[in-house]
Structures are given as C-alpha cells and as structure tokens.
Amino acid sequence: MIHYQCAKGLSLSEKKNGKDIEFTIVVEDIARYDSAIKKVRQHFDGNRVYTDVLFYIHKDNEYQIIVRHDYYIDFILYLFKYQLIQSLSWT
C-alpha cells in the first residue's frame, strides 16, 4: 500500500477499482488548490485517450478520480508537479 504525504489542506486516498485505481481527493482549502487540480484535469482531458483519467466532482470539494492502470505513474507525477502531494512511501 502507498502512503501519500499531501499538501496542507488536502487529503488523498486510493483504492483498487477493478483493473483501475480510484483516488478520492478532499480539498479543504479550495482557493489554494483549485487551480492545481484543474491543471491536472486539463492535462489528461487534453490528450487523445479519453479513458485514461476520469474526474468526478462531488459536493464539499471532493473529487473522485479513476485512473487507468497504465496511466497511474503519469497521474502521480502530475500530482507532484502541481504540488498536490509532497511525498509517497510504501507501507
């Protein structure tokens, strides 16, 4: 299992969803992280693969994100790029 060290004001969890990985991100400080989350989404929405990363927005600033297994590393790298996570470790 992977443990994520998230930026302050943000929580992230991950679980298997069939062959895919499902992330739940809850943003407490939406003013601070809204732009970063939108940039991550724009990156994956802008490529030609429509099923690589699927974003679902729920109430209370909760994001459900389903990542195809072959885009998992790319997704994690973009979370780092936009400073949504600071580190990760295997437990």
N, CA, C and O atoms as a printed pandas DataFrame, in Angstrom:
     atom_number atom_name residue_name chain_id  residue_number  x_coord  y_coord  z_coord
0              1         N          MET        A               1    0.848   -1.185    0.000
1              2        CA          MET        A               1    0.000    0.000    0.000
2              3         C          MET        A               1    0.887    1.238    0.000
3              4         O          MET        A               1    1.967    1.246    0.589
4              5         N          ILE        A               2    0.417    2.272   -0.663
5              6        CA          ILE        A               2    1.170    3.525   -0.747
6              7         C          ILE        A               2    0.555    4.547    0.194
7              8         O          ILE        A               2   -0.664    4.705    0.265
8              9         N          HIS        A               3    1.430    5.233    0.913
9             10        CA          HIS        A               3    1.003    6.319    1.803
10            11         C          HIS        A               3    1.461    7.632    1.172
11            12         O          HIS        A               3    2.628    7.788    0.811
12            13         N          TYR        A               4    0.533    8.567    1.047
13            14        CA          TYR        A               4    0.828    9.862    0.437
14            15         C          TYR        A               4    0.934   10.933    1.505
15            16         O          TYR        A               4    0.113   11.003    2.419
16            17         N          GLN        A               5    1.956   11.766    1.378
17            18        CA          GLN        A               5    2.067   12.967    2.198
18            19         C          GLN        A               5    1.535   14.102    1.345
19            20         O          GLN        A               5    2.174   14.526    0.382
20            21         N          CYS        A               6    0.362   14.587    1.707
21            22        CA          CYS        A               6   -0.311   15.609    0.900
22            23         C          CYS        A               6    0.035   17.003    1.387
23            24         O          CYS        A               6    0.515   17.197    2.504
24            25         N          ALA        A               7   -0.217   17.948    0.533
25            26        CA          ALA        A               7   -0.087   19.343    0.902
26            27         C          ALA        A               7   -1.120   19.666    1.980
27            28         O          ALA        A               7   -2.164   19.020    2.068
28            29         N          LYS        A               8   -0.819   20.658    2.782
29            30        CA          LYS        A               8   -1.735   21.055    3.852
30            31         C          LYS        A               8   -3.060   21.533    3.251
31            32         O          LYS        A               8   -3.077   22.291    2.281
32            33         N          GLY        A               9   -4.164   21.081    3.843
33            34        CA          GLY        A               9   -5.479   21.462    3.350
34            35         C          GLY        A               9   -6.036   20.524    2.300
35            36         O          GLY        A               9   -6.994   20.854    1.602
36            37         N          LEU        A              10   -5.422   19.334    2.190
37            38        CA          LEU        A              10   -5.798   18.385    1.155
38            39         C          LEU        A              10   -5.627   16.972    1.709
39            40         O          LEU        A              10   -4.651   16.692    2.406
40            41         N          SER        A              11   -6.564   16.089    1.404
41            42        CA          SER        A              11   -6.392   14.683    1.780
42            43         C          SER        A              11   -6.630   13.814    0.554
43            44         O          SER        A              11   -7.424   14.156   -0.322
44            45         N          LEU        A              12   -5.931   12.687    0.505
45            46        CA          LEU        A              12   -5.981   11.821   -0.657
46            47         C          LEU        A              12   -5.983   10.375   -0.197
47            48         O          LEU        A              12   -5.232    9.998    0.703
48            49         N          SER        A              13   -6.825    9.576   -0.813
49            50        CA          SER        A              13   -6.808    8.137   -0.561
50            51         C          SER        A              13   -6.918    7.426   -1.900
51            52         O          SER        A              13   -7.400    7.987   -2.884
52            53         N          GLU        A              14   -6.464    6.190   -1.916
53            54        CA          GLU        A              14   -6.507    5.423   -3.152
54            55         C          GLU        A              14   -6.975    4.008   -2.841
55            56         O          GLU        A              14   -6.720    3.477   -1.760
56            57         N          LYS        A              15   -7.668    3.408   -3.811
57            58        CA          LYS        A              15   -8.092    2.015   -3.678
58            59         C          LYS        A              15   -8.221    1.419   -5.069
59            60         O          LYS        A              15   -8.354    2.141   -6.058
60            61         N          LYS        A              16   -8.180    0.107   -5.133
61            62        CA          LYS        A              16   -8.358   -0.589   -6.405
62            63         C          LYS        A              16   -9.815   -0.488   -6.833
63            64         O          LYS        A              16  -10.722   -0.507   -6.001
64            65         N          ASN        A              17  -10.026   -0.380   -8.135
65            66        CA          ASN        A              17  -11.360   -0.353   -8.725
66            67         C          ASN        A              17  -11.294   -1.227   -9.967
67            68         O          ASN        A              17  -11.133   -0.725  -11.079
68            69         N          GLY        A              18  -11.418   -2.534   -9.777
69            70        CA          GLY        A              18  -11.207   -3.455  -10.884
70            71         C          GLY        A              18   -9.743   -3.419  -11.275
71            72         O          GLY        A              18   -8.871   -3.598  -10.425
72            73         N          LYS        A              19   -9.460   -3.190  -12.555
73            74        CA          LYS        A              19   -8.078   -3.054  -13.022
74            75         C          LYS        A              19   -7.540   -1.646  -12.790
75            76         O          LYS        A              19   -6.334   -1.416  -12.870
76            77         N          ASP        A              20   -8.423   -0.721  -12.506
77            78        CA          ASP        A              20   -8.047    0.685  -12.358
78            79         C          ASP        A              20   -7.767    1.028  -10.895
79            80         O          ASP        A              20   -7.942    0.201  -10.000
80            81         N          ILE        A              21   -7.332    2.260  -10.679
81            82        CA          ILE        A              21   -7.097    2.787   -9.338
82            83         C          ILE        A              21   -8.010    3.988   -9.162
83            84         O          ILE        A              21   -8.089    4.858  -10.029
84            85         N          GLU        A              22   -8.694    4.024   -8.032
85            86        CA          GLU        A              22   -9.613    5.119   -7.735
86            87         C          GLU        A              22   -9.028    5.985   -6.623
87            88         O          GLU        A              22   -8.670    5.489   -5.555
88            89         N          PHE        A              23   -8.939    7.262   -6.886
89            90        CA          PHE        A              23   -8.461    8.231   -5.910
90            91         C          PHE        A              23   -9.636    9.049   -5.416
91            92         O          PHE        A              23  -10.552    9.368   -6.175
92            93         N          THR        A              24   -9.603    9.383   -4.150
93            94        CA          THR        A              24  -10.534   10.349   -3.581
94            95         C          THR        A              24   -9.693   11.474   -3.012
95            96         O          THR        A              24   -8.852   11.261   -2.139
96            97         N          ILE        A              25   -9.930   12.664   -3.512
97            98        CA          ILE        A              25   -9.219   13.849   -3.028
98            99         C          ILE        A              25  -10.254   14.776   -2.415
99           100         O          ILE        A              25  -11.246   15.125   -3.056
100          101         N          VAL        A              26  -10.020   15.171   -1.179
101          102        CA          VAL        A              26  -10.881   16.126   -0.493
102          103         C          VAL        A              26  -10.056   17.379   -0.244
103          104         O          VAL        A              26   -8.986   17.327    0.363
104          105         N          VAL        A              27  -10.567   18.491   -0.718
105          106        CA          VAL        A              27   -9.853   19.761   -0.629
106          107         C          VAL        A              27  -10.518   20.636    0.422
107          108         O          VAL        A              27  -11.682   21.013    0.286
108          109         N          GLU        A              28   -9.777   20.953    1.457
109          110        CA          GLU        A              28  -10.286   21.852    2.492
110          111         C          GLU        A              28  -10.059   23.311    2.107
111          112         O          GLU        A              28  -10.882   24.175    2.411
112          113         N          ASP        A              29   -8.942   23.581    1.440
113          114        CA          ASP        A              29   -8.583   24.942    1.046
114          115         C          ASP        A              29   -8.737   25.063   -0.470
115          116         O          ASP        A              29   -7.750   25.042   -1.205
116          117         N          ILE        A              30   -9.983   25.190   -0.931
117          118        CA          ILE        A              30  -10.268   25.166   -2.364
118          119         C          ILE        A              30   -9.622   26.347   -3.092
119          120         O          ILE        A              30   -9.216   26.204   -4.245
120          121         N          ALA        A              31   -9.522   27.489   -2.452
121          122        CA          ALA        A              31   -8.907   28.654   -3.098
122          123         C          ALA        A              31   -7.437   28.387   -3.429
123          124         O          ALA        A              31   -6.917   28.888   -4.425
124          125         N          ARG        A              32   -6.790   27.613   -2.605
125          126        CA          ARG        A              32   -5.370   27.331   -2.786
126          127         C          ARG        A              32   -5.115   26.249   -3.844
127          128         O          ARG        A              32   -4.136   26.342   -4.584
128          129         N          TYR        A              33   -5.971   25.232   -3.929
129          130        CA          TYR        A              33   -5.682   24.070   -4.758
130          131         C          TYR        A              33   -6.576   23.907   -5.977
131          132         O          TYR        A              33   -6.342   23.007   -6.784
132          133         N          ASP        A              34   -7.572   24.732   -6.132
133          134        CA          ASP        A              34   -8.490   24.600   -7.267
134          135         C          ASP        A              34   -7.751   24.701   -8.596
135          136         O          ASP        A              34   -8.002   23.913   -9.508
136          137         N          SER        A              35   -6.864   25.644   -8.708
137          138        CA          SER        A              35   -6.115   25.837   -9.948
138          139         C          SER        A              35   -5.251   24.616  -10.274
139          140         O          SER        A              35   -5.185   24.191  -11.428
140          141         N          ALA        A              36   -4.596   24.058   -9.267
141          142        CA          ALA        A              36   -3.727   22.895   -9.488
142          143         C          ALA        A              36   -4.532   21.681   -9.929
143          144         O          ALA        A              36   -4.121   20.963  -10.841
144          145         N          ILE        A              37   -5.657   21.448   -9.300
145          146        CA          ILE        A              37   -6.496   20.311   -9.682
146          147         C          ILE        A              37   -7.012   20.496  -11.107
147          148         O          ILE        A              37   -7.072   19.536  -11.875
148          149         N          LYS        A              38   -7.381   21.711  -11.458
149          150        CA          LYS        A              38   -7.849   21.980  -12.823
150          151         C          LYS        A              38   -6.741   21.741  -13.848
151          152         O          LYS        A              38   -7.013   21.258  -14.947
152          153         N          LYS        A              39   -5.500   22.071  -13.504
153          154        CA          LYS        A              39   -4.386   21.844  -14.427
154          155         C          LYS        A              39   -4.124   20.357  -14.631
155          156         O          LYS        A              39   -3.826   19.926  -15.745
156          157         N          VAL        A              40   -4.234   19.575  -13.573
157          158        CA          VAL        A              40   -4.082   18.130  -13.704
158          159         C          VAL        A              40   -5.172   17.595  -14.623
159          160         O          VAL        A              40   -4.906   16.811  -15.533
160          161         N          ARG        A              41   -6.391   18.025  -14.374
161          162        CA          ARG        A              41   -7.514   17.559  -15.191
162          163         C          ARG        A              41   -7.356   17.981  -16.646
163          164         O          ARG        A              41   -7.605   17.183  -17.549
164          165         N          GLN        A              42   -6.945   19.224  -16.884
165          166        CA          GLN        A              42   -6.775   19.715  -18.251
166          167         C          GLN        A              42   -5.733   18.910  -19.016
167          168         O          GLN        A              42   -5.884   18.660  -20.211
168          169         N          HIS        A              43   -4.675   18.506  -18.317
169          170        CA          HIS        A              43   -3.649   17.712  -18.980
170          171         C          HIS        A              43   -4.233   16.407  -19.522
171          172         O          HIS        A              43   -4.023   16.061  -20.685
172          173         N          PHE        A              44   -4.957   15.695  -18.681
173          174        CA          PHE        A              44   -5.492   14.402  -19.103
174          175         C          PHE        A              44   -6.709   14.537  -20.021
175          176         O          PHE        A              44   -6.957   13.659  -20.848
176          177         N          ASP        A              45   -7.459   15.615  -19.886
177          178        CA          ASP        A              45   -8.575   15.855  -20.805
178          179         C          ASP        A              45   -8.071   16.258  -22.184
179          180         O          ASP        A              45   -8.759   16.056  -23.185
180          181         N          GLY        A              46   -6.874   16.827  -22.236
181          182        CA          GLY        A              46   -6.347   17.363  -23.478
182          183         C          GLY        A              46   -5.669   16.356  -24.384
183          184         O          GLY        A              46   -5.353   16.676  -25.530
184          185         N          ASN        A              47   -5.437   15.145  -23.896
185          186        CA          ASN        A              47   -4.799   14.169  -24.774
186          187         C          ASN        A              47   -5.862   13.369  -25.532
187          188         O          ASN        A              47   -7.058   13.587  -25.338
188          189         N          ARG        A              48   -5.436   12.463  -26.378
189          190        CA          ARG        A              48   -6.372   11.733  -27.240
190          191         C          ARG        A              48   -6.990   10.505  -26.582
191          192         O          ARG        A              48   -7.890    9.889  -27.153
192          193         N          VAL        A              49   -6.524   10.145  -25.402
193          194        CA          VAL        A              49   -7.048    8.961  -24.715
194          195         C          VAL        A              49   -8.126    9.433  -23.745
195          196         O          VAL        A              49   -7.816   10.050  -22.725
196          197         N          TYR        A              50   -9.375    9.150  -24.052
197          198        CA          TYR        A              50  -10.484    9.673  -23.263
198          199         C          TYR        A              50  -10.735    8.904  -21.980
199          200         O          TYR        A              50  -11.412    9.409  -21.084
200          201         N          THR        A              51  -10.208    7.700  -21.872
201          202        CA          THR        A              51  -10.476    6.872  -20.696
202          203         C          THR        A              51   -9.260    6.729  -19.789
203          204         O          THR        A              51   -9.244    5.847  -18.931
204          205         N          ASP        A              52   -8.246    7.568  -19.954
205          206        CA          ASP        A              52   -7.041    7.438  -19.130
206          207         C          ASP        A              52   -7.293    7.839  -17.686
207          208         O          ASP        A              52   -6.946    7.100  -16.765
208          209         N          VAL        A              53   -7.888    8.994  -17.486
209          210        CA          VAL        A              53   -8.198    9.507  -16.154
210          211         C          VAL        A              53   -9.585   10.149  -16.221
211          212         O          VAL        A              53   -9.825   11.053  -17.021
212          213         N          LEU        A              54  -10.484    9.671  -15.377
213          214        CA          LEU        A              54  -11.849   10.197  -15.342
214          215         C          LEU        A              54  -12.064   10.955  -14.042
215          216         O          LEU        A              54  -11.823   10.417  -12.961
216          217         N          PHE        A              55  -12.510   12.188  -14.139
217          218        CA          PHE        A              55  -12.736   13.047  -12.973
218          219         C          PHE        A              55  -14.233   13.164  -12.700
219          220         O          PHE        A              55  -15.027   13.402  -13.610
220          221         N          TYR        A              56  -14.601   12.995  -11.448
221          222        CA          TYR        A              56  -15.975   13.209  -10.997
222          223         C          TYR        A              56  -15.914   14.153   -9.807
223          224         O          TYR        A              56  -15.181   13.911   -8.848
224          225         N          ILE        A              57  -16.679   15.219   -9.875
225          226        CA          ILE        A              57  -16.684   16.217   -8.816
226          227         C          ILE        A              57  -17.939   16.023   -7.979
227          228         O          ILE        A              57  -19.050   15.958   -8.506
228          229         N          HIS        A              58  -17.745   15.930   -6.663
229          230        CA          HIS        A              58  -18.849   15.746   -5.732
230          231         C          HIS        A              58  -18.953   16.975   -4.832
231          232         O          HIS        A              58  -18.096   17.858   -4.867
232          233         N          LYS        A              59  -19.997   17.018   -4.040
233          234        CA          LYS        A              59  -20.178   18.159   -3.138
234          235         C          LYS        A              59  -19.070   18.184   -2.084
235          236         O          LYS        A              59  -18.350   17.204   -1.890
236          237         N          ASP        A              60  -18.957   19.300   -1.429
237          238        CA          ASP        A              60  -17.970   19.521   -0.368
238          239         C          ASP        A              60  -16.537   19.360   -0.859
239          240         O          ASP        A              60  -15.684   18.843   -0.136
240          241         N          ASN        A              61  -16.271   19.801   -2.084
241          242        CA          ASN        A              61  -14.920   19.802   -2.655
242          243         C          ASN        A              61  -14.263   18.431   -2.638
243          244         O          ASN        A              61  -13.081   18.303   -2.318
244          245         N          GLU        A              62  -15.028   17.417   -2.980
245          246        CA          GLU        A              62  -14.500   16.058   -3.067
246          247         C          GLU        A              62  -14.433   15.641   -4.531
247          248         O          GLU        A              62  -15.387   15.806   -5.291
248          249         N          TYR        A              63  -13.279   15.099   -4.902
249          250        CA          TYR        A              63  -13.045   14.644   -6.263
250          251         C          TYR        A              63  -12.838   13.136   -6.254
251          252         O          TYR        A              63  -12.037   12.617   -5.477
252          253         N          GLN        A              64  -13.554   12.443   -7.110
253          254        CA          GLN        A              64  -13.348   11.023   -7.331
254          255         C          GLN        A              64  -12.659   10.924   -8.686
255          256         O          GLN        A              64  -13.169   11.412   -9.695
256          257         N          ILE        A              65  -11.497   10.287   -8.694
257          258        CA          ILE        A              65  -10.711   10.230   -9.914
258          259         C          ILE        A              65  -10.363    8.766  -10.172
259          260         O          ILE        A              65   -9.745    8.110   -9.334
260          261         N          ILE        A              66  -10.759    8.270  -11.322
261          262        CA          ILE        A              66  -10.474    6.890  -11.687
262          263         C          ILE        A              66   -9.374    6.912  -12.745
263          264         O          ILE        A              66   -9.517    7.519  -13.806
264          265         N          VAL        A              67   -8.280    6.237  -12.428
265          266        CA          VAL        A              67   -7.083    6.259  -13.263
266          267         C          VAL        A              67   -6.862    4.866  -13.849
267          268         O          VAL        A              67   -6.788    3.879  -13.117
268          269         N          ARG        A              68   -6.761    4.801  -15.137
269          270        CA          ARG        A              68   -6.451    3.525  -15.787
270          271         C          ARG        A              68   -5.061    3.085  -15.342
271          272         O          ARG        A              68   -4.163    3.913  -15.194
272          273         N          HIS        A              69   -4.883    1.776  -15.129
273          274        CA          HIS        A              69   -3.644    1.263  -14.550
274          275         C          HIS        A              69   -2.399    1.675  -15.331
275          276         O          HIS        A              69   -1.345    1.866  -14.725
276          277         N          ASP        A              70   -2.481    1.818  -16.640
277          278        CA          ASP        A              70   -1.309    2.195  -17.428
278          279         C          ASP        A              70   -1.028    3.701  -17.409
279          280         O          ASP        A              70   -0.043    4.145  -18.000
280          281         N          TYR        A              71   -1.864    4.485  -16.748
281          282        CA          TYR        A              71   -1.627    5.921  -16.577
282          283         C          TYR        A              71   -1.376    6.293  -15.116
283          284         O          TYR        A              71   -1.293    7.474  -14.777
284          285         N          TYR        A              72   -1.258    5.301  -14.268
285          286        CA          TYR        A              72   -1.079    5.518  -12.833
286          287         C          TYR        A              72    0.158    6.370  -12.532
287          288         O          TYR        A              72    0.062    7.352  -11.797
288          289         N          ILE        A              73    1.295    6.013  -13.080
289          290        CA          ILE        A              73    2.536    6.754  -12.814
290          291         C          ILE        A              73    2.432    8.170  -13.357
291          292         O          ILE        A              73    2.849    9.117  -12.691
292          293         N          ASP        A              74    1.886    8.330  -14.550
293          294        CA          ASP        A              74    1.708    9.675  -15.114
294          295         C          ASP        A              74    0.859   10.549  -14.192
295          296         O          ASP        A              74    1.173   11.717  -13.962
296          297         N          PHE        A              75   -0.210    9.971  -13.675
297          298        CA          PHE        A              75   -1.100   10.725  -12.792
298          299         C          PHE        A              75   -0.368   11.149  -11.519
299          300         O          PHE        A              75   -0.471   12.301  -11.097
300          301         N          ILE        A              76    0.363   10.228  -10.915
301          302        CA          ILE        A              76    1.128   10.540   -9.697
302          303         C          ILE        A              76    2.141   11.651   -9.971
303          304         O          ILE        A              76    2.305   12.559   -9.156
304          305         N          LEU        A              77    2.811   11.580  -11.103
305          306        CA          LEU        A              77    3.792   12.619  -11.445
306          307         C          LEU        A              77    3.140   13.994  -11.569
307          308         O          LEU        A              77    3.726   14.996  -11.160
308          309         N          TYR        A              78    1.944   14.049  -12.123
309          310        CA          TYR        A              78    1.255   15.335  -12.227
310          311         C          TYR        A              78    0.786   15.840  -10.866
311          312         O          TYR        A              78    0.729   17.050  -10.642
312          313         N          LEU        A              79    0.453   14.934   -9.962
313          314        CA          LEU        A              79    0.140   15.381   -8.596
314          315         C          LEU        A              79    1.368   16.017   -7.963
315          316         O          LEU        A              79    1.257   17.024   -7.263
316          317         N          PHE        A              80    2.538   15.435   -8.204
317          318        CA          PHE        A              80    3.789   16.036   -7.717
318          319         C          PHE        A              80    4.065   17.366   -8.418
319          320         O          PHE        A              80    4.414   18.352   -7.769
320          321         N          LYS        A              81    3.909   17.392   -9.725
321          322        CA          LYS        A              81    4.217   18.595  -10.498
322          323         C          LYS        A              81    3.456   19.811   -9.982
323          324         O          LYS        A              81    4.012   20.905   -9.881
324          325         N          TYR        A              82    2.191   19.613   -9.657
325          326        CA          TYR        A              82    1.371   20.728   -9.191
326          327         C          TYR        A              82    1.271   20.786   -7.666
327          328         O          TYR        A              82    0.390   21.446   -7.115
328          329         N          GLN        A              83    2.185   20.087   -6.996
329          330        CA          GLN        A              83    2.380   20.160   -5.551
330          331         C          GLN        A              83    1.132   19.802   -4.747
331          332         O          GLN        A              83    0.877   20.371   -3.685
332          333         N          LEU        A              84    0.360   18.850   -5.271
333          334        CA          LEU        A              84   -0.773   18.344   -4.515
334          335         C          LEU        A              84   -0.320   17.265   -3.534
335          336         O          LEU        A              84   -0.931   17.078   -2.482
336          337         N          ILE        A              85    0.741   16.564   -3.882
337          338        CA          ILE        A              85    1.369   15.647   -2.925
338          339         C          ILE        A              85    2.850   16.039   -2.802
339          340         O          ILE        A              85    3.458   16.556   -3.739
340          341         N          GLN        A              86    3.399   15.778   -1.623
341          342        CA          GLN        A              86    4.781   16.161   -1.354
342          343         C          GLN        A              86    5.706   14.960   -1.347
343          344         O          GLN        A              86    6.884   15.080   -1.686
344          345         N          SER        A              87    5.183   13.797   -0.962
345          346        CA          SER        A              87    5.989   12.583   -0.964
346          347         C          SER        A              87    5.070   11.380   -0.925
347          348         O          SER        A              87    3.874   11.489   -0.657
348          349         N          LEU        A              88    5.663   10.233   -1.200
349          350        CA          LEU        A              88    4.923    8.981   -1.046
350          351         C          LEU        A              88    5.879    7.929   -0.528
351          352         O          LEU        A              88    7.091    8.005   -0.733
352          353         N          SER        A              89    5.304    6.940    0.152
353          354        CA          SER        A              89    6.105    5.846    0.685
354          355         C          SER        A              89    5.258    4.578    0.678
355          356         O          SER        A              89    4.030    4.626    0.749
356          357         N          TRP        A              90    5.934    3.468    0.590
357          358        CA          TRP        A              90    5.258    2.172    0.632
358          359         C          TRP        A              90    5.229    1.694    2.059
359          360         O          TRP        A              90    6.233    1.757    2.769
360          361         N          THR        A              91    4.055    1.207    2.486
361          362        CA          THR        A              91    3.929    0.686    3.858
362          363         C          THR        A              91    3.602   -0.777    3.833
363          364         O          THR        A              91    3.455   -1.396    4.887
